[in-house]
Amino acid sequence: MANKIAKYVKESKDELKKVVWPSRKDTIKFTLLVIGISFATAVFLGALDFGFNIVVKQVIK
């Protein structure tokens, strides 16, 4: 059992050495992109909700 765990840890470590990590600049760029898209989506859905709310109030009246 211990051999399997040791083998798994060694292989995981070897695989992590093959990973190409993004640069700090790329990480910041993509993070800001995700935040921007999330904000735009929230504004869009909020506007839809506001519009549907007005329509439903008019229909109920």
C-alpha distance matrix in Angstrom:
0.0 3.8 5.4 5.3 6.5 8.8 10.0 10.8 12.6 14.4 15.5 16.7 18.6 20.1 21.3 22.8 24.9 26.4 27.6 31.4 32.1 35.5 38.1 39.3 42.5 40.8 38.6 41.8 43.7 41.2 40.7 44.5 44.7 42.3 44.3 47.5 46.6 45.2 48.5 50.6 48.8 49.3 53.0 53.5 51.9 53.9 57.1 56.4 55.8 58.9 60.9 59.7 60.4 64.0 64.5 63.2 65.5 68.4 67.7 67.4 70.6
3.8 0.0 3.8 5.4 5.1 6.1 8.5 9.8 10.6 12.2 14.1 15.2 16.5 18.3 19.9 21.1 22.9 24.9 26.2 29.9 30.4 33.9 36.2 37.4 40.7 39.3 37.1 40.2 42.3 40.1 39.6 43.4 43.8 41.6 43.4 46.8 46.1 44.8 48.0 50.2 48.7 49.2 52.8 53.5 52.1 53.9 57.1 56.7 56.1 59.2 61.3 60.3 60.9 64.4 65.1 63.9 66.1 69.1 68.6 68.2 71.4
5.4 3.8 0.0 3.8 5.5 5.1 6.0 8.5 9.9 10.4 12.1 14.0 15.3 16.3 18.2 19.9 21.3 23.0 24.8 28.5 29.5 33.1 35.5 37.0 40.3 38.7 36.8 40.2 42.1 39.8 39.7 43.5 43.8 41.7 43.9 47.0 46.2 45.3 48.5 50.6 49.1 49.9 53.4 53.9 52.7 54.8 57.8 57.4 57.0 60.1 62.1 61.1 62.0 65.5 66.0 65.0 67.3 70.2 69.6 69.5 72.7
5.3 5.4 3.8 0.0 3.8 5.5 5.1 6.1 8.6 9.9 10.4 12.0 14.1 15.2 16.3 18.2 20.1 21.4 22.9 26.7 27.6 31.2 33.9 35.4 38.5 36.7 34.8 38.1 39.9 37.4 37.3 41.1 41.2 39.0 41.2 44.3 43.3 42.4 45.7 47.7 46.0 46.9 50.5 50.8 49.5 51.7 54.7 54.1 53.8 57.0 58.8 57.8 58.8 62.2 62.7 61.7 64.1 66.8 66.2 66.1 69.4
6.5 5.1 5.5 3.8 0.0 3.8 5.4 5.0 6.2 8.6 9.9 10.4 12.2 14.2 15.3 16.5 18.6 20.4 21.4 25.1 25.7 29.1 31.6 32.9 36.1 34.5 32.3 35.5 37.5 35.2 34.8 38.6 38.9 36.7 38.7 42.0 41.2 40.1 43.3 45.4 43.9 44.6 48.1 48.7 47.5 49.4 52.6 52.1 51.7 54.8 56.8 55.9 56.7 60.2 60.8 59.8 62.0 64.9 64.4 64.3 67.4
8.8 6.1 5.1 5.5 3.8 0.0 3.8 5.4 5.2 6.1 8.6 9.8 10.6 12.3 14.2 15.4 16.9 19.0 20.5 24.1 24.8 28.5 30.7 32.1 35.4 34.0 32.1 35.4 37.4 35.4 35.2 38.9 39.4 37.5 39.5 42.7 42.2 41.3 44.5 46.6 45.4 46.1 49.6 50.3 49.3 51.2 54.3 54.0 53.8 56.7 58.8 58.1 58.9 62.3 63.0 62.2 64.4 67.2 66.9 66.8 69.9
10.0 8.5 6.0 5.1 5.4 3.8 0.0 3.8 5.5 5.1 6.1 8.4 9.8 10.5 12.2 14.2 15.6 17.1 18.9 22.6 23.9 27.6 30.0 31.8 34.9 33.2 31.6 35.1 36.8 34.6 34.8 38.6 38.7 36.9 39.3 42.3 41.5 40.9 44.2 46.1 44.8 45.8 49.2 49.7 48.8 50.9 53.8 53.5 53.4 56.5 58.3 57.6 58.6 62.0 62.5 61.8 64.2 66.9 66.5 66.6 69.7
10.8 9.8 8.5 6.1 5.0 5.4 3.8 0.0 3.8 5.5 5.2 6.0 8.5 9.8 10.5 12.2 14.4 15.7 16.9 20.6 21.6 25.1 27.8 29.5 32.5 30.6 28.8 32.3 33.9 31.6 31.6 35.4 35.5 33.5 35.8 38.9 38.0 37.3 40.6 42.5 41.1 42.1 45.6 46.0 45.0 47.2 50.1 49.7 49.6 52.7 54.5 53.8 54.8 58.2 58.7 58.0 60.4 63.1 62.7 62.8 65.9
12.6 10.6 9.9 8.6 6.2 5.2 5.5 3.8 0.0 3.8 5.5 5.1 6.1 8.6 9.9 10.6 12.6 14.7 15.7 19.3 19.8 23.4 25.8 27.2 30.4 28.9 27.0 30.3 32.3 30.2 30.1 33.8 34.3 32.5 34.6 37.7 37.2 36.4 39.6 41.7 40.6 41.4 44.8 45.5 44.7 46.6 49.6 49.5 49.4 52.3 54.3 53.8 54.7 58.0 58.7 58.1 60.3 63.1 62.9 63.0 65.9
14.4 12.2 10.4 9.9 8.6 6.1 5.1 5.5 3.8 0.0 3.8 5.5 5.1 6.2 8.7 10.0 10.9 13.1 14.9 18.5 19.5 23.3 25.5 27.3 30.5 29.1 27.6 31.0 32.8 31.0 31.2 35.0 35.3 33.9 36.1 39.1 38.7 38.2 41.4 43.3 42.4 43.5 46.8 47.4 46.8 48.9 51.7 51.6 51.8 54.6 56.5 56.1 57.2 60.4 61.1 60.6 62.9 65.5 65.4 65.7 68.6
15.5 14.1 12.1 10.4 9.9 8.6 6.1 5.2 5.5 3.8 0.0 3.8 5.4 5.0 6.2 8.6 10.0 11.1 13.0 16.7 18.2 21.9 24.5 26.6 29.5 27.7 26.4 30.0 31.5 29.4 29.9 33.7 33.6 32.2 34.7 37.5 36.8 36.6 39.9 41.5 40.5 41.8 45.1 45.5 44.9 47.2 49.9 49.6 49.9 52.9 54.6 54.1 55.4 58.6 59.1 58.7 61.1 63.6 63.4 63.8 66.8
16.7 15.2 14.0 12.0 10.4 9.8 8.4 6.0 5.1 5.5 3.8 0.0 3.8 5.4 5.1 6.2 8.8 10.2 11.0 14.7 15.6 19.2 21.9 23.7 26.7 24.8 23.3 26.8 28.4 26.2 26.5 30.3 30.4 28.8 31.2 34.1 33.5 33.1 36.3 38.2 37.1 38.3 41.6 42.1 41.6 43.7 46.5 46.3 46.5 49.4 51.2 50.8 52.0 55.2 55.8 55.5 57.8 60.3 60.2 60.6 63.5
18.6 16.5 15.3 14.1 12.2 10.6 9.8 8.5 6.1 5.1 5.4 3.8 0.0 3.8 5.5 5.2 6.6 9.2 10.3 13.8 14.5 18.3 20.4 22.2 25.4 24.0 22.5 26.0 27.8 26.1 26.4 30.1 30.6 29.3 31.6 34.5 34.2 34.0 37.0 39.0 38.3 39.4 42.6 43.3 43.0 45.0 47.7 47.9 48.1 50.8 52.7 52.6 53.7 56.7 57.6 57.3 59.5 62.1 62.2 62.5 65.4
20.1 18.3 16.3 15.2 14.2 12.3 10.5 9.8 8.6 6.2 5.0 5.4 3.8 0.0 3.8 5.5 5.3 7.0 9.4 12.8 14.5 18.3 20.6 22.9 25.8 24.2 23.3 27.0 28.4 26.8 27.6 31.2 31.3 30.3 32.9 35.5 35.1 35.3 38.4 40.0 39.4 40.9 43.9 44.4 44.3 46.5 49.0 49.1 49.6 52.3 54.0 53.9 55.2 58.2 58.9 58.8 61.2 63.6 63.6 64.1 67.0
21.3 19.9 18.2 16.3 15.3 14.2 12.2 10.5 9.9 8.7 6.2 5.1 5.5 3.8 0.0 3.8 5.3 5.3 6.9 10.6 12.5 16.1 18.9 21.3 23.9 21.9 21.0 24.7 25.9 24.0 24.9 28.5 28.4 27.3 30.0 32.5 31.9 32.1 35.3 36.8 36.1 37.7 40.7 41.1 40.9 43.2 45.7 45.7 46.3 49.1 50.6 50.5 51.9 54.9 55.5 55.4 57.9 60.2 60.1 60.8 63.7
22.8 21.1 19.9 18.2 16.5 15.4 14.2 12.2 10.6 10.0 8.6 6.2 5.2 5.5 3.8 0.0 3.8 5.3 5.3 8.8 9.7 13.4 15.9 18.0 20.9 19.2 18.0 21.6 23.2 21.4 22.1 25.7 25.9 25.0 27.4 30.1 29.8 29.9 33.0 34.7 34.2 35.6 38.6 39.2 39.2 41.3 43.8 44.0 44.6 47.2 49.0 49.0 50.3 53.2 54.0 54.0 56.2 58.6 58.8 59.4 62.2
24.9 22.9 21.3 20.1 18.6 16.9 15.6 14.4 12.6 10.9 10.0 8.8 6.6 5.3 5.3 3.8 0.0 3.8 5.6 8.2 9.8 13.6 15.5 18.0 20.8 19.5 18.9 22.4 23.9 22.6 23.7 27.1 27.4 26.9 29.4 31.8 31.8 32.2 35.1 36.7 36.5 38.1 40.8 41.5 41.7 43.8 46.2 46.6 47.3 49.8 51.5 51.7 53.1 55.9 56.7 56.9 59.1 61.4 61.7 62.4 65.1
26.4 24.9 23.0 21.4 20.4 19.0 17.1 15.7 14.7 13.1 11.1 10.2 9.2 7.0 5.3 5.3 3.8 0.0 3.8 6.5 9.3 12.8 15.3 18.2 20.5 18.6 18.5 22.2 23.1 21.6 23.2 26.5 26.3 25.9 28.7 30.9 30.5 31.2 34.3 35.5 35.3 37.1 39.8 40.2 40.5 42.9 45.0 45.2 46.2 48.8 50.2 50.4 52.0 54.7 55.4 55.7 58.1 60.2 60.4 61.3 64.0
27.6 26.2 24.8 22.9 21.4 20.5 18.9 16.9 15.7 14.9 13.0 11.0 10.3 9.4 6.9 5.3 5.6 3.8 0.0 3.8 6.0 9.5 12.4 15.2 17.4 15.3 14.9 18.7 19.5 17.9 19.4 22.7 22.6 22.1 24.9 27.1 26.8 27.5 30.5 31.8 31.6 33.4 36.1 36.5 36.9 39.2 41.3 41.6 42.6 45.1 46.6 46.9 48.4 51.1 51.8 52.2 54.5 56.7 56.9 57.8 60.5
31.4 29.9 28.5 26.7 25.1 24.1 22.6 20.6 19.3 18.5 16.7 14.7 13.8 12.8 10.6 8.8 8.2 6.5 3.8 0.0 3.8 6.6 9.2 12.5 14.3 12.2 12.6 16.2 16.8 15.7 17.6 20.6 20.4 20.5 23.4 25.2 25.1 26.3 29.0 30.2 30.3 32.3 34.7 35.2 35.9 38.1 40.1 40.6 41.8 44.1 45.5 46.1 47.7 50.2 51.0 51.6 53.8 55.8 56.3 57.4 59.9
32.1 30.4 29.5 27.6 25.7 24.8 23.9 21.6 19.8 19.5 18.2 15.6 14.5 14.5 12.5 9.7 9.8 9.3 6.0 3.8 0.0 3.8 6.5 9.2 11.5 9.7 9.3 13.0 14.1 13.1 14.5 17.6 18.0 18.0 20.5 22.6 22.9 23.8 26.4 27.8 28.2 29.9 32.2 33.1 33.8 35.7 37.8 38.6 39.6 41.8 43.4 44.1 45.5 48.0 49.0 49.6 51.6 53.8 54.4 55.3 57.7
35.5 33.9 33.1 31.2 29.1 28.5 27.6 25.1 23.4 23.3 21.9 19.2 18.3 18.3 16.1 13.4 13.6 12.8 9.5 6.6 3.8 0.0 3.8 6.6 8.0 5.9 6.2 9.8 10.5 9.9 11.7 14.5 14.8 15.4 17.8 19.5 20.1 21.4 23.7 25.0 25.7 27.5 29.6 30.5 31.5 33.4 35.2 36.2 37.4 39.4 41.0 41.9 43.3 45.6 46.7 47.5 49.5 51.5 52.3 53.4 55.6
38.1 36.2 35.5 33.9 31.6 30.7 30.0 27.8 25.8 25.5 24.5 21.9 20.4 20.6 18.9 15.9 15.5 15.3 12.4 9.2 6.5 3.8 0.0 3.8 5.3 5.2 6.2 8.7 9.8 10.6 12.2 14.3 15.3 16.5 18.3 19.9 21.1 22.5 24.3 25.7 26.9 28.5 30.3 31.5 32.8 34.3 36.1 37.5 38.7 40.3 42.0 43.2 44.5 46.6 48.0 48.9 50.7 52.6 53.7 54.8 56.8
39.3 37.4 37.0 35.4 32.9 32.1 31.8 29.5 27.2 27.3 26.6 23.7 22.2 22.9 21.3 18.0 18.0 18.2 15.2 12.5 9.2 6.6 3.8 0.0 3.8 5.5 5.1 6.2 8.6 10.0 10.5 12.3 14.2 15.4 16.5 18.2 20.0 21.1 22.5 24.3 25.7 26.9 28.6 30.2 31.5 32.7 34.6 36.2 37.2 38.6 40.6 41.9 42.9 45.0 46.6 47.6 49.1 51.1 52.4 53.3 55.2
42.5 40.7 40.3 38.5 36.1 35.4 34.9 32.5 30.4 30.5 29.5 26.7 25.4 25.8 23.9 20.9 20.8 20.5 17.4 14.3 11.5 8.0 5.3 3.8 0.0 3.8 5.5 5.3 6.1 8.7 9.9 10.7 12.3 14.4 15.5 16.5 18.4 20.0 21.1 22.5 24.3 25.8 27.0 28.5 30.3 31.4 32.9 34.7 36.0 37.3 39.0 40.6 41.8 43.5 45.1 46.3 47.8 49.7 51.0 52.2 53.9
40.8 39.3 38.7 36.7 34.5 34.0 33.2 30.6 28.9 29.1 27.7 24.8 24.0 24.2 21.9 19.2 19.5 18.6 15.3 12.2 9.7 5.9 5.2 5.5 3.8 0.0 3.8 5.5 5.0 6.0 8.4 9.9 10.4 12.2 14.1 15.1 16.3 18.1 19.8 20.9 22.3 24.1 25.6 26.7 28.3 29.9 31.4 32.8 34.2 35.8 37.3 38.7 40.1 42.0 43.3 44.5 46.2 48.0 49.1 50.4 52.3
38.6 37.1 36.8 34.8 32.3 32.1 31.6 28.8 27.0 27.6 26.4 23.3 22.5 23.3 21.0 18.0 18.9 18.5 14.9 12.6 9.3 6.2 6.2 5.1 5.5 3.8 0.0 3.8 5.5 5.3 6.0 8.6 9.8 10.6 12.2 14.1 15.4 16.4 18.2 19.9 21.1 22.4 24.3 25.7 26.9 28.3 30.2 31.6 32.7 34.3 36.1 37.3 38.5 40.6 42.0 42.9 44.6 46.7 47.7 48.7 50.7
41.8 40.2 40.2 38.1 35.5 35.4 35.1 32.3 30.3 31.0 30.0 26.8 26.0 27.0 24.7 21.6 22.4 22.2 18.7 16.2 13.0 9.8 8.7 6.2 5.3 5.5 3.8 0.0 3.8 5.6 5.1 6.1 8.5 9.9 10.5 12.1 14.2 15.3 16.4 18.2 19.9 21.0 22.4 24.2 25.7 26.6 28.5 30.2 31.3 32.6 34.5 36.0 37.0 38.9 40.6 41.6 43.1 45.1 46.4 47.4 49.2
43.7 42.3 42.1 39.9 37.5 37.4 36.8 33.9 32.3 32.8 31.5 28.4 27.8 28.4 25.9 23.2 23.9 23.1 19.5 16.8 14.1 10.5 9.8 8.6 6.1 5.0 5.5 3.8 0.0 3.8 5.5 5.3 6.2 8.8 10.0 10.5 12.3 14.3 15.3 16.4 18.3 20.0 21.1 22.4 24.3 25.6 27.0 28.6 30.1 31.4 32.9 34.6 35.9 37.6 39.1 40.4 41.9 43.7 45.0 46.3 48.0
41.2 40.1 39.8 37.4 35.2 35.4 34.6 31.6 30.2 31.0 29.4 26.2 26.1 26.8 24.0 21.4 22.6 21.6 17.9 15.7 13.1 9.9 10.6 10.0 8.7 6.0 5.3 5.6 3.8 0.0 3.8 5.4 4.9 6.2 8.6 9.7 10.5 12.1 14.1 15.2 16.3 18.2 19.9 20.9 22.3 24.0 25.6 26.8 28.2 29.9 31.4 32.7 34.1 36.1 37.4 38.5 40.3 42.1 43.1 44.4 46.4
40.7 39.6 39.7 37.3 34.8 35.2 34.8 31.6 30.1 31.2 29.9 26.5 26.4 27.6 24.9 22.1 23.7 23.2 19.4 17.6 14.5 11.7 12.2 10.5 9.9 8.4 6.0 5.1 5.5 3.8 0.0 3.8 5.4 5.2 6.3 8.6 10.0 10.6 12.3 14.3 15.4 16.5 18.4 20.0 21.1 22.3 24.4 25.8 26.8 28.4 30.3 31.5 32.5 34.7 36.2 37.1 38.7 40.8 41.9 42.9 44.8
44.5 43.4 43.5 41.1 38.6 38.9 38.6 35.4 33.8 35.0 33.7 30.3 30.1 31.2 28.5 25.7 27.1 26.5 22.7 20.6 17.6 14.5 14.3 12.3 10.7 9.9 8.6 6.1 5.3 5.4 3.8 0.0 3.8 5.5 5.0 6.0 8.6 9.7 10.4 12.1 14.1 15.2 16.4 18.2 19.8 20.7 22.4 24.2 25.4 26.6 28.4 30.1 31.1 32.9 34.6 35.8 37.1 39.0 40.5 41.6 43.2
44.7 43.8 43.8 41.2 38.9 39.4 38.7 35.5 34.3 35.3 33.6 30.4 30.6 31.3 28.4 25.9 27.4 26.3 22.6 20.4 18.0 14.8 15.3 14.2 12.3 10.4 9.8 8.5 6.2 4.9 5.4 3.8 0.0 3.8 5.5 5.1 6.1 8.5 9.8 10.5 12.2 14.1 15.3 16.4 18.2 19.7 21.0 22.5 24.1 25.5 26.9 28.4 29.9 31.7 33.0 34.3 36.0 37.7 38.9 40.2 42.1
42.3 41.6 41.7 39.0 36.7 37.5 36.9 33.5 32.5 33.9 32.2 28.8 29.3 30.3 27.3 25.0 26.9 25.9 22.1 20.5 18.0 15.4 16.5 15.4 14.4 12.2 10.6 9.9 8.8 6.2 5.2 5.5 3.8 0.0 3.8 5.4 5.2 6.0 8.5 9.9 10.5 12.1 14.2 15.3 16.3 18.0 19.9 21.0 22.2 24.0 25.6 26.7 28.1 30.2 31.5 32.4 34.2 36.2 37.2 38.3 40.3
44.3 43.4 43.9 41.2 38.7 39.5 39.3 35.8 34.6 36.1 34.7 31.2 31.6 32.9 30.0 27.4 29.4 28.7 24.9 23.4 20.5 17.8 18.3 16.5 15.5 14.1 12.2 10.5 10.0 8.6 6.3 5.0 5.5 3.8 0.0 3.8 5.6 5.1 6.1 8.6 9.9 10.5 12.3 14.2 15.3 16.2 18.3 20.0 20.8 22.2 24.2 25.6 26.5 28.5 30.2 31.2 32.6 34.7 36.0 36.9 38.7
47.5 46.8 47.0 44.3 42.0 42.7 42.3 38.9 37.7 39.1 37.5 34.1 34.5 35.5 32.5 30.1 31.8 30.9 27.1 25.2 22.6 19.5 19.9 18.2 16.5 15.1 14.1 12.1 10.5 9.7 8.6 6.0 5.1 5.4 3.8 0.0 3.8 5.4 5.1 6.1 8.6 9.8 10.6 12.2 14.2 15.2 16.5 18.4 19.8 20.9 22.5 24.3 25.5 27.1 28.7 30.1 31.5 33.2 34.7 36.0 37.6
46.6 46.1 46.2 43.3 41.2 42.2 41.5 38.0 37.2 38.7 36.8 33.5 34.2 35.1 31.9 29.8 31.8 30.5 26.8 25.1 22.9 20.1 21.1 20.0 18.4 16.3 15.4 14.2 12.3 10.5 10.0 8.6 6.1 5.2 5.6 3.8 0.0 3.8 5.4 5.1 6.1 8.5 9.9 10.4 12.1 13.9 15.3 16.4 18.1 19.7 21.0 22.4 24.0 25.8 27.0 28.2 30.1 31.7 32.8 34.2 36.1
45.2 44.8 45.3 42.4 40.1 41.3 40.9 37.3 36.4 38.2 36.6 33.1 34.0 35.3 32.1 29.9 32.2 31.2 27.5 26.3 23.8 21.4 22.5 21.1 20.0 18.1 16.4 15.3 14.3 12.1 10.6 9.7 8.5 6.0 5.1 5.4 3.8 0.0 3.8 5.5 5.1 6.1 8.7 9.9 10.5 12.0 14.2 15.3 16.2 18.0 19.9 20.9 22.1 24.3 25.7 26.5 28.2 30.3 31.3 32.4 34.4
48.5 48.0 48.5 45.7 43.3 44.5 44.2 40.6 39.6 41.4 39.9 36.3 37.0 38.4 35.3 33.0 35.1 34.3 30.5 29.0 26.4 23.7 24.3 22.5 21.1 19.8 18.2 16.4 15.3 14.1 12.3 10.4 9.8 8.5 6.1 5.1 5.4 3.8 0.0 3.8 5.4 5.1 6.2 8.6 9.9 10.3 12.2 14.3 15.1 16.2 18.2 19.9 20.7 22.5 24.4 25.5 26.8 28.7 30.2 31.2 32.9
50.6 50.2 50.6 47.7 45.4 46.6 46.1 42.5 41.7 43.3 41.5 38.2 39.0 40.0 36.8 34.7 36.7 35.5 31.8 30.2 27.8 25.0 25.7 24.3 22.5 20.9 19.9 18.2 16.4 15.2 14.3 12.1 10.5 9.9 8.6 6.1 5.1 5.5 3.8 0.0 3.8 5.4 5.1 6.1 8.6 9.7 10.6 12.4 14.2 15.2 16.5 18.3 19.7 21.2 22.7 24.2 25.8 27.3 28.7 30.2 31.8
48.8 48.7 49.1 46.0 43.9 45.4 44.8 41.1 40.6 42.4 40.5 37.1 38.3 39.4 36.1 34.2 36.5 35.3 31.6 30.3 28.2 25.7 26.9 25.7 24.3 22.3 21.1 19.9 18.3 16.3 15.4 14.1 12.2 10.5 9.9 8.6 6.1 5.1 5.4 3.8 0.0 3.8 5.5 5.1 6.1 8.3 9.8 10.6 12.1 14.0 15.3 16.4 18.0 20.0 21.1 22.2 24.1 25.8 26.8 28.2 30.2
49.3 49.2 49.9 46.9 44.6 46.1 45.8 42.1 41.4 43.5 41.8 38.3 39.4 40.9 37.7 35.6 38.1 37.1 33.4 32.3 29.9 27.5 28.5 26.9 25.8 24.1 22.4 21.0 20.0 18.2 16.5 15.2 14.1 12.1 10.5 9.8 8.5 6.1 5.1 5.4 3.8 0.0 3.8 5.5 5.2 5.9 8.5 9.8 10.3 12.0 14.1 15.2 16.0 18.2 19.9 20.7 22.2 24.3 25.5 26.5 28.3
53.0 52.8 53.4 50.5 48.1 49.6 49.2 45.6 44.8 46.8 45.1 41.6 42.6 43.9 40.7 38.6 40.8 39.8 36.1 34.7 32.2 29.6 30.3 28.6 27.0 25.6 24.3 22.4 21.1 19.9 18.4 16.4 15.3 14.2 12.3 10.6 9.9 8.7 6.2 5.1 5.5 3.8 0.0 3.8 5.6 5.0 6.1 8.6 9.8 10.3 12.2 14.2 15.1 16.5 18.4 19.8 21.0 22.7 24.4 25.6 27.0
53.5 53.5 53.9 50.8 48.7 50.3 49.7 46.0 45.5 47.4 45.5 42.1 43.3 44.4 41.1 39.2 41.5 40.2 36.5 35.2 33.1 30.5 31.5 30.2 28.5 26.7 25.7 24.2 22.4 20.9 20.0 18.2 16.4 15.3 14.2 12.2 10.4 9.9 8.6 6.1 5.1 5.5 3.8 0.0 3.8 5.4 5.2 6.3 8.7 9.9 10.6 12.3 14.1 15.6 16.7 18.3 20.1 21.4 22.7 24.3 26.0
51.9 52.1 52.7 49.5 47.5 49.3 48.8 45.0 44.7 46.8 44.9 41.6 43.0 44.3 40.9 39.2 41.7 40.5 36.9 35.9 33.8 31.5 32.8 31.5 30.3 28.3 26.9 25.7 24.3 22.3 21.1 19.8 18.2 16.3 15.3 14.2 12.1 10.5 9.9 8.6 6.1 5.2 5.6 3.8 0.0 3.8 5.4 5.0 6.1 8.5 9.8 10.4 12.0 14.2 15.2 16.2 18.1 20.0 20.9 22.1 24.2
53.9 53.9 54.8 51.7 49.4 51.2 50.9 47.2 46.6 48.9 47.2 43.7 45.0 46.5 43.2 41.3 43.8 42.9 39.2 38.1 35.7 33.4 34.3 32.7 31.4 29.9 28.3 26.6 25.6 24.0 22.3 20.7 19.7 18.0 16.2 15.2 13.9 12.0 10.3 9.7 8.3 5.9 5.0 5.4 3.8 0.0 3.8 5.4 5.0 6.1 8.6 9.9 10.4 12.4 14.3 15.2 16.4 18.5 20.0 20.9 22.5
57.1 57.1 57.8 54.7 52.6 54.3 53.8 50.1 49.6 51.7 49.9 46.5 47.7 49.0 45.7 43.8 46.2 45.0 41.3 40.1 37.8 35.2 36.1 34.6 32.9 31.4 30.2 28.5 27.0 25.6 24.4 22.4 21.0 19.9 18.3 16.5 15.3 14.2 12.2 10.6 9.8 8.5 6.1 5.2 5.4 3.8 0.0 3.8 5.4 5.0 6.1 8.6 9.7 10.7 12.4 14.2 15.4 16.8 18.5 20.0 21.3
56.4 56.7 57.4 54.1 52.1 54.0 53.5 49.7 49.5 51.6 49.6 46.3 47.9 49.1 45.7 44.0 46.6 45.2 41.6 40.6 38.6 36.2 37.5 36.2 34.7 32.8 31.6 30.2 28.6 26.8 25.8 24.2 22.5 21.0 20.0 18.4 16.4 15.3 14.3 12.4 10.6 9.8 8.6 6.3 5.0 5.4 3.8 0.0 3.8 5.4 5.1 6.1 8.4 9.9 10.5 12.1 14.1 15.4 16.4 18.1 20.0
55.8 56.1 57.0 53.8 51.7 53.8 53.4 49.6 49.4 51.8 49.9 46.5 48.1 49.6 46.3 44.6 47.3 46.2 42.6 41.8 39.6 37.4 38.7 37.2 36.0 34.2 32.7 31.3 30.1 28.2 26.8 25.4 24.1 22.2 20.8 19.8 18.1 16.2 15.1 14.2 12.1 10.3 9.8 8.7 6.1 5.0 5.4 3.8 0.0 3.8 5.4 5.2 6.0 8.6 9.9 10.4 12.1 14.2 15.2 16.2 18.2
58.9 59.2 60.1 57.0 54.8 56.7 56.5 52.7 52.3 54.6 52.9 49.4 50.8 52.3 49.1 47.2 49.8 48.8 45.1 44.1 41.8 39.4 40.3 38.6 37.3 35.8 34.3 32.6 31.4 29.9 28.4 26.6 25.5 24.0 22.2 20.9 19.7 18.0 16.2 15.2 14.0 12.0 10.3 9.9 8.5 6.1 5.0 5.4 3.8 0.0 3.8 5.6 5.1 6.4 8.8 10.0 10.7 12.6 14.5 15.5 16.7
60.9 61.3 62.1 58.8 56.8 58.8 58.3 54.5 54.3 56.5 54.6 51.2 52.7 54.0 50.6 49.0 51.5 50.2 46.6 45.5 43.4 41.0 42.0 40.6 39.0 37.3 36.1 34.5 32.9 31.4 30.3 28.4 26.9 25.6 24.2 22.5 21.0 19.9 18.2 16.5 15.3 14.1 12.2 10.6 9.8 8.6 6.1 5.1 5.4 3.8 0.0 3.8 5.4 5.2 6.4 8.7 10.0 10.9 12.5 14.4 15.6
59.7 60.3 61.1 57.8 55.9 58.1 57.6 53.8 53.8 56.1 54.1 50.8 52.6 53.9 50.5 49.0 51.7 50.4 46.9 46.1 44.1 41.9 43.2 41.9 40.6 38.7 37.3 36.0 34.6 32.7 31.5 30.1 28.4 26.7 25.6 24.3 22.4 20.9 19.9 18.3 16.4 15.2 14.2 12.3 10.4 9.9 8.6 6.1 5.2 5.6 3.8 0.0 3.8 5.4 5.0 6.0 8.5 9.8 10.5 12.1 14.2
60.4 60.9 62.0 58.8 56.7 58.9 58.6 54.8 54.7 57.2 55.4 52.0 53.7 55.2 51.9 50.3 53.1 52.0 48.4 47.7 45.5 43.3 44.5 42.9 41.8 40.1 38.5 37.0 35.9 34.1 32.5 31.1 29.9 28.1 26.5 25.5 24.0 22.1 20.7 19.7 18.0 16.0 15.1 14.1 12.0 10.4 9.7 8.4 6.0 5.1 5.4 3.8 0.0 3.8 5.5 5.2 6.2 8.7 10.0 10.6 12.3
64.0 64.4 65.5 62.2 60.2 62.3 62.0 58.2 58.0 60.4 58.6 55.2 56.7 58.2 54.9 53.2 55.9 54.7 51.1 50.2 48.0 45.6 46.6 45.0 43.5 42.0 40.6 38.9 37.6 36.1 34.7 32.9 31.7 30.2 28.5 27.1 25.8 24.3 22.5 21.2 20.0 18.2 16.5 15.6 14.2 12.4 10.7 9.9 8.6 6.4 5.2 5.4 3.8 0.0 3.8 5.5 5.2 6.3 8.7 10.0 10.7
64.5 65.1 66.0 62.7 60.8 63.0 62.5 58.7 58.7 61.1 59.1 55.8 57.6 58.9 55.5 54.0 56.7 55.4 51.8 51.0 49.0 46.7 48.0 46.6 45.1 43.3 42.0 40.6 39.1 37.4 36.2 34.6 33.0 31.5 30.2 28.7 27.0 25.7 24.4 22.7 21.1 19.9 18.4 16.7 15.2 14.3 12.4 10.5 9.9 8.8 6.4 5.0 5.5 3.8 0.0 3.8 5.5 5.1 6.2 8.7 10.0
63.2 63.9 65.0 61.7 59.8 62.2 61.8 58.0 58.1 60.6 58.7 55.5 57.3 58.8 55.4 54.0 56.9 55.7 52.2 51.6 49.6 47.5 48.9 47.6 46.3 44.5 42.9 41.6 40.4 38.5 37.1 35.8 34.3 32.4 31.2 30.1 28.2 26.5 25.5 24.2 22.2 20.7 19.8 18.3 16.2 15.2 14.2 12.1 10.4 10.0 8.7 6.0 5.2 5.5 3.8 0.0 3.8 5.4 5.1 6.1 8.5
65.5 66.1 67.3 64.1 62.0 64.4 64.2 60.4 60.3 62.9 61.1 57.8 59.5 61.2 57.9 56.2 59.1 58.1 54.5 53.8 51.6 49.5 50.7 49.1 47.8 46.2 44.6 43.1 41.9 40.3 38.7 37.1 36.0 34.2 32.6 31.5 30.1 28.2 26.8 25.8 24.1 22.2 21.0 20.1 18.1 16.4 15.4 14.1 12.1 10.7 10.0 8.5 6.2 5.2 5.5 3.8 0.0 3.8 5.5 5.2 6.1
68.4 69.1 70.2 66.8 64.9 67.2 66.9 63.1 63.1 65.5 63.6 60.3 62.1 63.6 60.2 58.6 61.4 60.2 56.7 55.8 53.8 51.5 52.6 51.1 49.7 48.0 46.7 45.1 43.7 42.1 40.8 39.0 37.7 36.2 34.7 33.2 31.7 30.3 28.7 27.3 25.8 24.3 22.7 21.4 20.0 18.5 16.8 15.4 14.2 12.6 10.9 9.8 8.7 6.3 5.1 5.4 3.8 0.0 3.8 5.5 5.2
67.7 68.6 69.6 66.2 64.4 66.9 66.5 62.7 62.9 65.4 63.4 60.2 62.2 63.6 60.1 58.8 61.7 60.4 56.9 56.3 54.4 52.3 53.7 52.4 51.0 49.1 47.7 46.4 45.0 43.1 41.9 40.5 38.9 37.2 36.0 34.7 32.8 31.3 30.2 28.7 26.8 25.5 24.4 22.7 20.9 20.0 18.5 16.4 15.2 14.5 12.5 10.5 10.0 8.7 6.2 5.1 5.5 3.8 0.0 3.8 5.5
67.4 68.2 69.5 66.1 64.3 66.8 66.6 62.8 63.0 65.7 63.8 60.6 62.5 64.1 60.8 59.4 62.4 61.3 57.8 57.4 55.3 53.4 54.8 53.3 52.2 50.4 48.7 47.4 46.3 44.4 42.9 41.6 40.2 38.3 36.9 36.0 34.2 32.4 31.2 30.2 28.2 26.5 25.6 24.3 22.1 20.9 20.0 18.1 16.2 15.5 14.4 12.1 10.6 10.0 8.7 6.1 5.2 5.5 3.8 0.0 3.8
70.6 71.4 72.7 69.4 67.4 69.9 69.7 65.9 65.9 68.6 66.8 63.5 65.4 67.0 63.7 62.2 65.1 64.0 60.5 59.9 57.7 55.6 56.8 55.2 53.9 52.3 50.7 49.2 48.0 46.4 44.8 43.2 42.1 40.3 38.7 37.6 36.1 34.4 32.9 31.8 30.2 28.3 27.0 26.0 24.2 22.5 21.3 20.0 18.2 16.7 15.6 14.2 12.3 10.7 10.0 8.5 6.1 5.2 5.5 3.8 0.0
